[in-house]
């Protein structure tokens, strides 16, 4: 049995036992190159047919608290979407300060440098979860995708009307402690929004429309 | 399939069919948990160790967000096999995206003049174009399903059968060969030609 065969066998055993094996750790045990690539293919094929392990309640709770799952829930549940969970990481990986990102964004959307500080403020609010994802414009998402080197479609999934059709959005905005009461909560939220005089977009300046004017602004 | 524990998916689909949003949500929560480790694995296998830890975690995070949103909004399948296949394709797509961004950022870091470069858009133009294509493709997702419905009947029977089994089953080539009473080599050839036909039909479809 080759090393790769042995590693594959151990991975399968660990998966089936519910030990939550990490593929990367198993791949690292095989020299980079053809053997590792082959092992990756075989593990991927196994994962296509592998049963979902019987996780314990504690394991399910751990998975629920993982950054990836929390971000997936936030994209659906939170007004700010998954932007606060994801944007700082994307920006850091791109090696950009908030100010540098603001500079790139301004160039991408064709606004002048004079707006940099206000753009920084908006970006910081976006990272803190203080902006409603539903009010972000498509132009902003394209501009951020451009600035960060990320497909706009990926950013559009982080939350907001761009990613969330009304029916689906309503269907999944559930109060954690009162699942049955989510409809009322949603209707209440929408009613309040409807009763709050929206600032007409023609009263907003270009930058405000970008961050708060809604998908089509 | 029968090999997966698909209780949460069956409950999710049943709730979706009934229009029972609260139950849908409850089982969606559980499905997201069910798929987290599998997605992590698919992502790890897709990049084969070529992403560093941070990039890997980012890819898993983005893939899970996309997966859970797609499950919510666009997944119209009914089996775990379909969902697992979608999960695998998504992991591969996101890895490419993250690898591309990492490569681009490495280039940018090496170029201290990025902030002032006048030709910045030219430099990254092809990537932006690619990203826009992805974005537009996402927006057309619903239309795409309609496209498949009209395109499949136009394929030659032998190719259509292989392409359908490729998209909508989890059979491997040997199993598809057995099902279609041919050799694995022929399966690969029919799939390649079927996909070429689909691409041609796809271009015609959007040119209309």
Contacts between the chains, C-beta under 8 A, distances in Angstrom:
chain1	res1	chain2	res2	distance
A	20	B	37	5.5
A	21	B	41	8.0
A	22	B	40	7.0
A	22	B	41	8.0
A	22	B	44	6.9
A	23	B	40	7.0
A	23	B	41	4.5
A	23	B	43	7.9
A	23	B	44	3.2
A	23	B	45	5.4
A	24	B	44	4.6
A	24	B	49	6.1
A	24	B	56	6.4
A	27	B	44	6.7
A	27	B	45	7.7
A	27	B	48	6.5
A	27	B	49	4.9
A	28	B	49	6.3
A	32	B	49	6.8
A	36	B	48	6.0
A	36	B	49	6.5
A	37	B	48	5.5
A	40	B	44	7.6
A	40	B	45	4.4
A	40	B	46	7.7
A	40	B	48	4.4
A	40	B	49	7.8
A	41	B	45	7.2
A	43	B	41	6.7
A	43	B	44	7.9
A	43	B	45	5.0
A	44	B	41	7.6
A	44	B	42	6.2
A	44	B	45	3.8
A	44	B	46	7.2
A	44	B	88	6.6
A	45	B	172	7.3
A	47	B	38	5.6
A	47	B	41	4.9
A	47	B	42	5.9
A	47	B	45	7.0
A	47	B	84	7.6
A	47	B	88	7.3
A	48	B	84	5.6
A	48	B	85	7.0
A	48	B	88	6.1
A	48	B	170	5.6
A	49	B	1	7.8
A	49	B	3	5.7
A	49	B	84	7.9
A	49	B	170	6.4
A	50	B	3	7.9
A	50	B	38	7.4
A	51	B	3	5.8
A	51	B	4	5.6
A	51	B	5	5.7
A	52	B	4	5.9
A	52	B	5	4.7
A	52	B	34	4.9
A	52	B	38	7.4
A	53	B	37	7.6
A	54	B	5	7.4
A	55	B	33	7.6
A	60	B	33	5.4
A	63	B	33	4.9
A	63	B	36	4.9
A	63	B	37	7.0
A	64	B	33	5.9
A	66	B	36	6.3
A	67	B	57	6.7
A	67	B	61	5.9
A	68	B	36	6.2
A	68	B	39	7.4
A	68	B	40	7.5
A	68	B	57	7.4
A	68	B	60	4.7
A	68	B	61	4.4
A	68	B	63	7.7
A	68	B	64	4.2
A	68	B	65	7.9
A	69	B	32	5.9
A	69	B	33	6.4
A	69	B	36	5.3
A	69	B	64	6.3
A	71	B	61	5.1
A	71	B	64	6.8
A	71	B	65	5.5
A	72	B	32	5.4
A	72	B	64	4.4
A	72	B	65	5.1
A	72	B	67	7.3
A	72	B	68	4.0
A	72	B	69	8.0
A	73	B	29	7.5
A	73	B	32	7.1
A	73	B	68	7.7
A	75	B	65	4.9
A	75	B	68	6.9
A	75	B	69	6.2
A	76	B	68	6.9
A	76	B	69	7.3
A	76	B	72	6.7
A	82	B	65	5.5
A	85	B	61	7.4
A	86	B	58	8.0
A	86	B	61	6.4
A	86	B	62	7.2
A	86	B	65	7.4
A	89	B	54	7.5
A	89	B	58	5.6
A	89	B	61	7.6
A	90	B	58	7.1
A	93	B	54	6.5
A	93	B	55	7.0
A	93	B	58	6.4
A	93	B	101	7.4
A	93	B	102	7.3
A	93	B	105	6.6
A	94	B	101	7.4
A	94	B	105	5.0
A	94	B	108	7.5
A	95	B	105	6.1
A	95	B	108	7.4
A	95	B	109	5.5
A	100	B	115	6.8
A	103	B	115	6.2
A	104	B	115	7.9
A	107	B	120	7.2
A	142	B	132	7.3
A	142	B	135	7.1
A	145	B	128	7.8
A	145	B	131	5.4
A	145	B	135	7.5
A	146	B	124	7.4
A	146	B	128	5.4
A	146	B	131	7.4
A	148	B	101	7.1
A	149	B	100	7.2
A	149	B	101	4.0
A	149	B	104	4.4
A	149	B	105	6.1
A	149	B	108	8.0
A	149	B	124	7.4
A	149	B	127	6.6
A	150	B	97	6.8
A	150	B	101	5.7
A	150	B	131	7.4
A	151	B	97	5.4
A	151	B	130	7.6
A	151	B	131	4.3
A	151	B	134	4.4
A	151	B	135	6.6
A	152	B	131	5.6
A	152	B	132	6.9
A	152	B	134	7.3
A	152	B	135	4.2
A	153	B	131	7.5
A	153	B	134	4.6
A	153	B	135	4.4
A	153	B	137	7.3
A	153	B	138	4.1
A	154	B	62	5.6
A	154	B	66	6.8
A	154	B	94	7.3
A	154	B	97	6.2
A	154	B	134	7.8
A	156	B	135	6.9
A	156	B	138	6.9
A	157	B	62	7.7
A	157	B	65	5.2
A	157	B	66	5.0
A	157	B	69	4.9
A	158	B	65	6.4
A	163	B	69	5.9
A	163	B	73	7.9
A	164	B	69	7.8
A	164	B	73	7.4
A	165	B	73	6.0
A	168	B	72	5.3
A	168	B	73	4.9
A	170	B	21	7.5
A	171	B	21	4.1
A	171	B	24	6.4
A	171	B	25	7.1
A	171	B	72	7.9
A	172	B	21	7.2
A	172	B	24	7.5
A	172	B	25	5.3
A	172	B	28	6.9
A	172	B	72	6.1
A	174	B	21	8.0
A	174	B	22	6.7
A	174	B	25	4.7
A	179	B	22	4.8
A	179	B	25	6.8
A	179	B	26	6.5
A	180	B	22	6.0
A	182	B	21	7.4
A	182	B	22	6.5
A	182	B	25	7.5
A	183	B	21	7.5
